[in-house]
Amino acid sequence: MPARVKRVLIGDTFKQFWIGSGTTPSVIIASVLRGDESIVSSETGTSSGNGHFYRDVFVNTPGWYVSQWEATISGLPYRRRWRFKAYENEVD
């Protein structure tokens, strides 16, 4: 299965999201990490109801990043991750 990689323009805002099965996590944290796994930002996600959570993210430095959600549901840990590359817009 190929890795999911998203491209993000520097200065744009994108949405991190978690879609659950309708169960509500007791703890849910959204993080952005650099390619070397150091944390850029981390905060709790905002619930939009029925197991859906989101967080708006702004990235201002080019490079590789990881979007990560960590949740605890019924006492069990869950993690979802995907990579994205922030790049500068090319102008002709």
Secondary structure, 3 states (H helix, E strand, C coil): CCCCEEEEECCCEEEEEEECCCCCCCEEEEEEEECCCCEEEEEECEEEECCEEEEEEECCCCEEEEEEEEEEECCEEEEEEEEEEEECCCCC
